Amino acid sequence: MKKVVCFLVIMLLLLVACGGASDDADTVAAEPSEVEVVAAEPTVVEVVVEEVPTEPAATATALPTPTEEPEPTPARTLITSEEEMVGIWLGTVAGESGYLMYTADGRFLVALSQDALAAAPLVSGEYWFEDGQIYLRDLENVGHWTECDSETVGVYDVVDLGDNQVEFQIVDDGCNEGGFTRSYLFTNMKQKWVAEPVEAIAEVPAAETLPELAEALQSIADTWVSEIGAPGVILLVDAPDMNFKWQGAAGMAKPAEGDPLLPDDQFIISSMTKMMTGVTVMQLVENGDLTLDDPISLYLPAEMVTQLLVLDDNSYGAVITVRQLLNHTSGLGDFSNGEDTDGNGLSDFKDLVLNEPDIVWNETMVLEWAIANAPPVGQPGEIFNYSDTNYQLLGMIIESASGLALHDAYRQFIFEPLGMDHTYFEFREAPDLDARDVSHAYYQGTLWNEMDSHSYEWGSGGLVSTAGDMNMFLRVWVDGDLFEDPASKEAMMEWIDSSDAGAYYGLGFYRFVLDEWDIPGLGEMVGHGGLFNSQAFYWPEQNVIIVGTLNSNEPSLGFISMMIEVMFTVQEFSG
């Protein structure tokens, strides 16, 4: 019995200590002698026991009383039926916006502009509700988020935020790899109802002639390999008004290894990069980081600017504007395609690139070479002169105005928002590891890919891409969805008359008027070509985009001949 009493005494003392009889636990632990004294005098037990009921009253303020309960979590109001989702919604994610349409028959469509929802959605699929949750399944994806197969269904709660706004909260979605995914977008996007749904433009039935059109386009690609000698041809034709999209290839990705070229293979786009440079500048204009008529001296080192354009011992570099670089009216010479002092048919710089293939160029080295070896052609604003020097300087201006490396600026302003997952900057970014090696391109018969010296291209031509990515970029540019302000695209189409009939230049884009080439009935093309007969052009008269490459600089301007052949072929089948 005595042992039991001692045990109870000790337990009571511990209970009092833990319950707050002493505010200093260290003090209790430091005085073990009190335990021994109490245990030796059982009479103390009665005293302690009598006071136990009053002790918690003195210490209970530190603990919640039985009547104090946690604040209840506000109940969420959920959208739980198709009827509540039907309509067009404006979605916003991290300051970017797009449109989603949910139809009464369980379809969803995604586009960057409201008008494109019916005519040319970037993603379409089906949706339905089960047990109060929305289910999403992708069916067609031509470029908005990382492609997701139709077997992977996303499950979300749709939370009603009030004021005609909803927010999706993820329950389960396997489309979550690759960065710009369905899971990322829906989890972070708020959607605001803006309009009733519209009827999708009726699909044009696949006419009996369309398989023949596909066969005719493949024949064009095959002929350019077999009869004209292109090492490899990629060709894409996107004609939504005809409900027709075709992509094909011919020839070899790596001729020396007998590796066939595939339609989705990457290729060097060279001067097609200028379109990206122009769009990035216009994004900075919209952000207020620069203006088109700013003198370039605001963004470039003074020592460089004073050396750029010297005529009769007078420097005009400081008065060159950003706009004049973009439309090639700066008066600067073209370092890349300029003088041919030895008369061998190659510019002096191209000779250097071919003869010293191990040089790794950076933008400063290129500008130093240009200043020393590419004399100016006139004062700023006097004359159109296509010049890679202009776009090397624009790359430097983008870096100065944005605070980003040029490749990061392209990625932030264009590639990531559009989901251009197979486009990257050579020598500045790691290649796309999920893709095959970049298809081989040849300059005067020399394999360009293996020469470090083509690192010079940078802002004037440093990108690798695919036909699919370039089609996506050009279609969004055509629709005006790359910009917040329509005036940005309009500024890019303020055409300057070039020295060649029928050829006009805007801000990173060419315009070819075929009537002025004595080729009636086709209209015009807007876009850009590249060194290896790569091309991405929009044909307004048919709402058609043509993208491709010959992977060779020979024949000169061969891409134009191939495009015209494609245009006549498509026109024949367009009805």
matplotlib code that plots the C-alpha trace (Angstrom):
import matplotlib.pyplot as plt

x = [0.0, 2.8, 4.3, 1.0, 0.7, 4.2, 3.4, 0.2, 2.1, 4.7, 2.1, 0.1, 3.2, 4.1, 0.5, 0.6, 4.0, 2.8, -0.6, 1.0, 1.4, 4.9, 5.5, 9.1, 9.6, 13.3, 12.7, 10.6, 13.2, 15.9, 14.3, 13.9, 14.3, 10.7, 9.5, 11.5, 10.2, 6.6, 7.0, 8.5, 5.5, 2.2, 0.3, 1.1, -0.9, -4.1, -3.2, -2.3, -5.3, -7.7, -6.2, -6.2, -9.8, -8.8, -5.5, -6.9, -9.0, -5.9, -4.2, -7.1, -6.7, -3.9, -6.2, -9.4, -12.6, -15.1, -17.2, -14.3, -14.4, -12.2, -13.6, -15.5, -14.1, -16.4, -18.3, -17.3, -19.9, -19.2, -20.3, -21.6, -23.3, -22.7, -25.5, -23.6, -20.4, -21.9, -20.5, -17.3, -14.9, -11.9, -9.1, -6.1, -2.9, 0.1, -1.1, -1.6, -5.1, -7.0, -10.5, -12.3, -15.7, -17.8, -20.7, -24.0, -23.1, -20.0, -17.2, -14.5, -12.4, -9.4, -8.0, -6.0, -8.7, -12.5, -13.0, -10.7, -12.8, -15.1, -12.7, -9.3, -9.1, -5.7, -7.1, -10.4, -11.8, -14.8, -15.9, -18.5, -19.5, -19.5, -20.2, -20.0, -16.5, -15.6, -13.7, -11.5, -10.3, -8.1, -8.9, -7.2, -4.1, -2.4, -0.6, -1.5, -0.3, 1.9, 0.1, -1.9, -3.2, -6.9, -6.6, -5.4, -8.4, -8.2, -10.5, -11.2, -13.5, -15.0, -15.3, -17.8, -16.0, -19.0, -19.2, -19.4, -15.9, -14.8, -11.5, -10.6, -9.0, -7.1, -8.3, -6.2, -4.6, -1.8, -1.1, 1.5, 4.9, 6.6, 6.0, 3.2, 0.6, -3.2, -2.7, -0.6, -3.0, -6.3, -4.8, -3.6, -6.3, -9.3, -12.1, -14.7, -17.9, -18.1, -20.6, -22.9, -21.2, -21.0, -21.5, -18.2, -17.7, -19.0, -16.3, -15.8, -16.3, -13.1, -13.6, -12.5, -9.8, -8.1, -6.3, -5.1, -3.9, -1.9, -0.4, 0.4, 2.2, 4.2, 5.1, 6.4, 8.7, 9.9, 10.7, 12.8, 14.9, 15.1, 15.3, 16.6, 19.0, 17.8, 19.3, 16.0, 12.6, 10.1, 6.8, 3.7, 0.5, -2.2, -5.4, -8.2, -10.8, -10.4, -10.4, -6.9, -3.6, -0.8, 2.8, 5.3, 9.0, 11.4, 15.1, 17.5, 18.0, 21.6, 22.5, 25.9, 24.2, 21.2, 18.8, 15.5, 14.0, 10.8, 8.1, 8.5, 12.3, 14.0, 15.9, 18.0, 15.7, 18.5, 17.0, 13.4, 14.7, 14.2, 10.5, 11.1, 13.4, 10.9, 8.0, 10.2, 11.0, 7.3, 6.6, 9.1, 7.4, 4.1, 5.7, 7.1, 10.7, 11.6, 10.0, 10.6, 12.0, 14.4, 18.0, 20.0, 22.5, 20.1, 20.8, 24.3, 27.8, 28.7, 32.1, 30.4, 27.8, 30.2, 32.1, 29.0, 28.2, 31.0, 30.8, 33.3, 34.7, 31.3, 29.6, 25.9, 25.6, 24.0, 21.0, 20.1, 16.7, 15.3, 12.8, 15.6, 17.3, 14.1, 13.2, 16.8, 17.0, 19.8, 22.5, 24.7, 26.5, 25.7, 28.6, 27.3, 26.4, 28.6, 31.7, 33.4, 36.9, 38.4, 35.5, 34.9, 31.1, 31.1, 31.1, 34.3, 32.6, 31.2, 34.7, 35.9, 33.1, 33.9, 37.7, 37.9, 35.1, 36.3, 35.8, 33.0, 31.6, 29.8, 27.9, 30.7, 33.2, 30.7, 30.1, 33.8, 34.3, 31.3, 32.7, 36.1, 34.9, 31.3, 31.3, 28.0, 25.8, 24.2, 22.9, 20.1, 16.7, 18.1, 18.0, 16.8, 19.7, 19.0, 21.7, 22.3, 24.3, 20.9, 19.6, 22.7, 22.4, 18.7, 19.6, 21.9, 19.2, 16.7, 19.1, 19.7, 16.0, 14.7, 17.5, 17.4, 19.7, 18.4, 17.4, 15.6, 13.7, 12.6, 11.5, 9.6, 7.8, 7.2, 8.2, 6.6, 3.3, 2.8, 4.0, 6.8, 8.5, 10.8, 12.4, 15.6, 18.7, 21.8, 25.0, 23.0, 20.5, 20.6, 19.1, 15.7, 16.7, 13.3, 13.7, 16.0, 19.2, 18.7, 18.5, 21.6, 21.9, 24.5, 26.1, 27.8, 27.9, 29.6, 27.8, 26.8, 25.8, 29.3, 30.9, 31.2, 31.7, 28.0, 27.6, 27.8, 24.1, 22.6, 19.8, 19.9, 19.5, 20.4, 17.3, 16.4, 12.7, 10.1, 7.5, 4.8, 6.2, 6.7, 3.2, 1.9, 3.9, 2.8, -0.8, -0.9, 0.9, -1.6, -4.5, -3.0, -2.9, 0.8, 0.1, -2.3, -2.5, -3.5, -1.3, 1.8, 1.0, 0.0, 3.4, 5.1, 3.3, 4.4, 6.2, 9.3, 10.0, 13.1, 15.4, 13.7, 10.4, 7.5, 9.5, 8.7, 10.0, 8.2, 9.6, 11.1, 8.7, 8.8, 5.9, 6.0, 3.5, 3.3, 1.4, 4.5, 6.5, 4.1, 2.5, -1.1, -3.9, -2.1, -1.9, 0.8, 2.8, 3.9, 6.7, 10.4, 12.8, 16.2, 19.7, 18.9, 15.8, 13.7, 10.4, 7.3, 4.8, 1.2, -1.0, -3.9, -6.0, -6.4, -5.8, -3.0, 0.4, 3.3, 6.3, 9.3, 13.0, 15.3, 18.2, 20.5, 21.3, 21.2, 19.4, 19.4, 15.9, 14.7, 12.1, 10.2, 9.9, 8.7, 6.2, 4.7, 4.4, 2.6, 0.3, -0.8, -1.4, -3.5, -5.5, -6.3, -8.0, -9.6, -12.6]
y = [0.0, 2.4, 1.8, 2.7, 5.9, 6.9, 6.2, 8.3, 11.2, 11.2, 11.1, 13.9, 16.1, 15.4, 16.2, 19.5, 20.4, 19.6, 21.3, 24.6, 24.7, 25.9, 28.0, 26.9, 23.3, 23.6, 24.7, 21.6, 19.4, 21.1, 20.3, 16.5, 16.7, 17.8, 14.5, 12.6, 14.8, 14.4, 10.7, 10.5, 12.3, 10.7, 13.4, 15.7, 13.4, 14.6, 18.2, 17.7, 15.6, 18.1, 20.9, 19.0, 20.2, 23.8, 23.7, 23.2, 26.3, 28.4, 26.9, 26.2, 29.6, 28.1, 25.4, 25.8, 25.4, 22.7, 25.5, 26.9, 25.3, 26.0, 28.4, 26.3, 26.1, 28.0, 25.6, 25.6, 26.1, 23.7, 23.6, 20.1, 19.9, 20.5, 23.1, 25.4, 25.2, 25.9, 29.1, 30.9, 31.6, 34.0, 32.1, 33.8, 32.3, 34.3, 37.4, 35.5, 34.9, 32.6, 31.4, 28.2, 27.1, 24.4, 23.2, 21.7, 18.4, 17.9, 19.3, 21.8, 23.9, 26.1, 29.0, 32.2, 34.4, 34.2, 34.1, 31.1, 28.9, 28.0, 28.1, 26.9, 25.7, 24.8, 22.0, 20.3, 17.4, 16.3, 16.9, 15.4, 15.4, 12.4, 12.6, 16.4, 16.5, 17.5, 15.1, 16.3, 14.3, 15.8, 14.6, 17.1, 19.1, 21.4, 23.4, 25.0, 22.7, 19.6, 17.0, 14.6, 11.3, 10.6, 7.8, 10.2, 11.9, 14.8, 15.1, 18.4, 20.2, 23.3, 26.0, 28.8, 32.0, 34.2, 37.1, 34.5, 33.2, 29.6, 28.0, 24.4, 22.5, 19.3, 15.9, 13.8, 14.5, 12.5, 15.2, 16.9, 16.4, 18.8, 22.2, 23.7, 21.0, 20.7, 20.1, 23.2, 25.4, 24.3, 24.2, 27.8, 29.3, 31.4, 31.4, 34.2, 33.6, 36.1, 34.8, 32.0, 29.3, 29.6, 26.9, 25.5, 26.1, 23.0, 20.6, 20.4, 16.8, 15.2, 15.6, 12.8, 15.0, 15.7, 12.3, 13.2, 16.6, 14.9, 12.6, 15.6, 17.4, 14.3, 14.1, 17.7, 16.8, 13.6, 15.5, 18.1, 15.3, 13.0, 15.6, 18.8, 17.2, 18.5, 16.2, 16.2, 18.0, 18.7, 20.2, 21.2, 22.6, 23.9, 24.8, 25.0, 26.4, 23.2, 21.1, 20.0, 19.7, 17.6, 17.1, 15.0, 14.5, 13.1, 12.3, 11.9, 13.4, 12.2, 11.3, 9.8, 7.4, 6.6, 7.9, 8.9, 12.3, 12.4, 15.1, 16.0, 16.2, 19.4, 21.6, 24.7, 27.6, 30.3, 33.6, 32.6, 33.5, 37.1, 36.7, 35.7, 38.6, 41.1, 39.7, 39.8, 43.5, 44.2, 42.4, 44.8, 47.7, 46.7, 46.3, 49.8, 48.7, 50.5, 52.2, 51.6, 55.1, 55.0, 55.6, 52.4, 54.4, 54.1, 50.3, 49.7, 50.7, 54.2, 53.0, 50.4, 52.8, 55.4, 52.8, 51.3, 53.6, 55.9, 57.8, 60.5, 60.4, 61.2, 58.7, 58.1, 55.2, 57.2, 58.2, 54.7, 53.7, 50.3, 50.5, 51.0, 47.9, 45.9, 47.0, 47.0, 50.8, 51.4, 51.9, 49.2, 46.7, 43.0, 41.1, 37.7, 38.1, 41.1, 41.6, 38.8, 40.2, 37.1, 36.6, 33.0, 33.4, 33.4, 36.3, 36.9, 36.0, 32.7, 31.8, 32.4, 30.2, 27.3, 27.6, 27.9, 25.7, 25.4, 29.1, 29.6, 33.1, 35.3, 38.5, 40.8, 39.0, 39.2, 42.9, 43.6, 41.7, 43.6, 47.0, 46.1, 44.4, 45.3, 49.0, 50.9, 51.5, 54.8, 57.0, 55.8, 55.8, 56.3, 52.8, 49.3, 46.9, 43.4, 42.9, 40.3, 43.0, 44.7, 41.6, 40.9, 44.4, 43.8, 40.7, 42.8, 45.5, 42.8, 41.7, 45.2, 46.2, 43.0, 42.1, 38.6, 36.5, 36.5, 32.8, 33.3, 36.2, 34.1, 31.4, 33.7, 35.8, 33.1, 29.5, 28.8, 30.7, 28.9, 25.5, 25.5, 22.5, 21.6, 25.0, 26.0, 28.3, 26.5, 27.0, 28.7, 26.0, 22.2, 20.5, 18.8, 15.5, 13.9, 14.5, 13.0, 14.7, 17.9, 17.0, 17.7, 20.9, 21.6, 24.9, 24.6, 20.9, 21.3, 19.8, 22.9, 21.1, 19.9, 23.4, 25.3, 28.4, 28.7, 29.8, 33.4, 33.3, 34.3, 37.0, 36.9, 33.1, 30.9, 28.8, 25.2, 24.3, 21.9, 22.4, 22.0, 24.6, 27.1, 26.5, 27.2, 30.4, 31.8, 30.9, 32.7, 35.7, 35.8, 35.7, 38.6, 36.6, 37.2, 40.8, 42.6, 45.6, 45.0, 48.0, 45.8, 43.4, 46.3, 48.0, 44.8, 45.0, 48.6, 47.4, 49.0, 48.6, 46.5, 46.7, 43.7, 44.0, 42.4, 42.0, 44.2, 44.1, 44.9, 44.3, 40.8, 39.7, 39.6, 40.2, 38.8, 40.1, 37.4, 39.5, 41.8, 38.7, 38.0, 35.1, 36.1, 34.5, 33.6, 36.8, 37.3, 35.5, 36.9, 35.3, 34.6, 32.2, 31.0, 30.1, 26.4, 27.1, 26.9, 28.8, 29.7, 31.8, 32.7, 32.8, 35.2, 34.4, 30.8, 31.2, 28.6, 28.3, 26.6, 25.6, 23.5, 23.2, 21.8, 21.4, 23.0, 26.5, 25.2, 26.2, 29.8, 30.9, 27.4, 27.6, 30.3, 28.0, 25.1, 27.3, 28.6, 25.0, 24.1, 27.1, 26.2, 22.7, 23.7, 26.2, 23.5, 21.4, 24.3, 24.5]
z = [0.0, 0.8, -2.7, -4.2, -2.2, -3.2, -6.9, -6.7, -5.0, -7.7, -10.5, -8.9, -8.7, -12.3, -13.3, -11.5, -13.0, -16.6, -16.0, -15.1, -11.3, -12.2, -15.3, -15.4, -16.3, -15.8, -12.2, -11.5, -13.0, -10.9, -7.6, -7.3, -3.5, -3.1, -4.5, -1.9, 0.9, -0.1, -0.5, 3.0, 4.6, 3.5, 5.2, 2.4, 0.1, 1.7, 1.2, -2.5, -3.2, -1.6, -3.8, -7.1, -8.1, -7.7, -9.6, -13.2, -12.7, -12.3, -15.3, -17.7, -19.5, -21.6, -23.0, -25.1, -23.0, -24.2, -25.7, -27.9, -31.3, -34.5, -37.0, -39.6, -43.1, -45.5, -47.7, -51.3, -54.0, -56.8, -60.4, -60.9, -64.2, -67.9, -68.0, -65.7, -67.8, -71.2, -72.7, -73.7, -70.8, -70.7, -68.9, -67.4, -66.1, -64.9, -66.8, -70.1, -71.5, -73.8, -74.5, -73.6, -75.0, -73.3, -75.5, -74.5, -76.2, -74.0, -76.1, -75.0, -77.3, -76.6, -78.6, -78.1, -79.6, -79.2, -83.0, -83.4, -81.1, -83.9, -86.8, -85.6, -82.0, -80.7, -78.5, -78.5, -76.5, -74.5, -70.9, -68.6, -64.9, -62.6, -58.9, -59.0, -60.6, -64.2, -66.4, -69.3, -72.3, -75.1, -78.6, -80.9, -80.0, -82.5, -80.0, -76.7, -74.0, -74.0, -76.0, -73.9, -75.2, -75.1, -72.6, -69.9, -68.3, -66.0, -63.0, -61.2, -58.8, -60.4, -57.7, -58.2, -57.2, -57.8, -60.3, -63.2, -62.4, -61.7, -60.6, -61.3, -58.4, -59.4, -58.1, -60.5, -63.9, -65.5, -68.0, -65.8, -67.4, -69.8, -68.1, -70.2, -69.5, -69.1, -65.4, -65.0, -66.9, -65.3, -61.8, -62.1, -64.3, -63.4, -65.9, -66.4, -68.4, -71.3, -73.9, -75.1, -77.1, -80.9, -83.4, -84.6, -88.3, -90.0, -91.0, -94.7, -95.7, -96.9, -100.6, -102.8, -104.2, -100.8, -100.8, -104.2, -102.9, -100.3, -102.9, -105.2, -102.3, -101.5, -105.2, -105.0, -102.1, -103.8, -107.0, -105.2, -103.9, -106.9, -109.7, -108.2, -105.7, -102.3, -99.5, -97.7, -97.9, -95.1, -96.2, -94.2, -95.7, -93.2, -95.0, -92.3, -94.8, -96.8, -93.6, -94.8, -93.1, -94.4, -93.4, -95.3, -95.9, -98.6, -98.7, -95.8, -92.4, -92.5, -96.1, -95.2, -92.8, -94.9, -92.1, -93.7, -93.0, -91.0, -91.2, -87.5, -87.6, -86.5, -88.9, -88.9, -89.6, -89.9, -91.0, -90.2, -86.7, -87.7, -87.2, -83.6, -83.1, -84.5, -82.3, -79.2, -79.8, -80.2, -77.0, -75.3, -76.9, -75.5, -72.1, -72.3, -72.2, -75.5, -78.5, -82.1, -82.7, -79.9, -81.0, -80.5, -78.5, -75.5, -75.4, -76.7, -75.6, -76.8, -78.1, -80.3, -81.6, -82.7, -84.8, -86.4, -89.4, -90.4, -93.7, -94.8, -91.2, -89.8, -87.4, -87.8, -85.5, -82.7, -84.8, -86.1, -84.6, -83.5, -86.3, -88.9, -87.7, -87.9, -91.5, -92.8, -93.4, -91.0, -93.7, -92.1, -94.3, -94.2, -92.6, -93.5, -97.2, -98.0, -100.0, -102.0, -102.4, -104.0, -106.4, -105.6, -105.3, -101.5, -99.1, -97.2, -93.9, -95.3, -96.5, -93.0, -91.6, -94.0, -93.7, -89.9, -88.7, -85.1, -84.2, -81.7, -82.2, -79.8, -80.6, -79.7, -81.9, -84.8, -84.4, -84.2, -87.5, -89.1, -88.1, -89.6, -92.8, -93.7, -94.9, -94.6, -97.6, -96.7, -94.0, -91.7, -93.4, -96.9, -98.4, -97.9, -97.5, -96.1, -93.4, -90.7, -88.9, -88.0, -86.3, -84.4, -82.9, -82.2, -80.2, -78.1, -77.7, -76.5, -73.9, -72.7, -72.6, -71.1, -68.7, -70.2, -72.3, -75.9, -75.8, -72.5, -74.0, -76.9, -74.5, -72.2, -74.8, -77.5, -77.0, -73.6, -74.1, -77.5, -76.3, -79.0, -77.3, -80.2, -80.8, -79.2, -79.6, -80.9, -78.9, -76.1, -75.0, -74.7, -77.7, -77.4, -75.9, -76.7, -80.4, -83.0, -83.9, -86.0, -89.6, -91.7, -93.7, -96.4, -97.5, -100.8, -100.2, -96.8, -93.7, -91.7, -88.5, -87.6, -87.8, -84.6, -86.7, -87.5, -83.9, -85.4, -86.5, -83.1, -83.4, -87.2, -87.5, -84.5, -84.0, -84.7, -85.0, -86.6, -89.2, -86.6, -84.2, -87.0, -88.3, -84.7, -84.4, -87.7, -87.3, -83.9, -85.4, -88.3, -85.8, -83.9, -80.7, -79.9, -78.8, -76.5, -78.8, -82.5, -83.4, -82.7, -85.5, -87.8, -87.1, -88.2, -91.6, -92.4, -95.6, -97.0, -100.7, -101.2, -104.2, -105.7, -107.5, -105.7, -102.4, -99.4, -95.8, -92.5, -89.0, -89.3, -92.1, -95.9, -98.2, -101.7, -104.2, -106.9, -109.4, -109.6, -110.6, -113.5, -111.6, -111.6, -109.6, -106.4, -104.5, -102.0, -99.2, -95.8, -93.7, -94.0, -95.6, -94.4, -95.6, -96.3, -98.3, -95.2, -95.2, -93.2, -95.2, -94.9, -98.0, -97.2, -100.3, -99.2, -95.5, -95.9, -94.2, -95.9, -93.9, -94.8, -95.7, -98.4, -96.0, -98.6, -99.7, -103.3, -105.5, -104.5, -103.5, -104.3, -101.4, -103.4, -106.4, -104.3, -102.5, -105.8, -107.0, -103.8, -104.1, -107.6, -106.5, -103.5, -105.5, -108.0, -105.3, -103.4, -105.6]

ax = plt.figure().add_subplot(projection="3d")
ax.plot(x, y, z, "-o")
ax.set_aspect("equal")
plt.show()
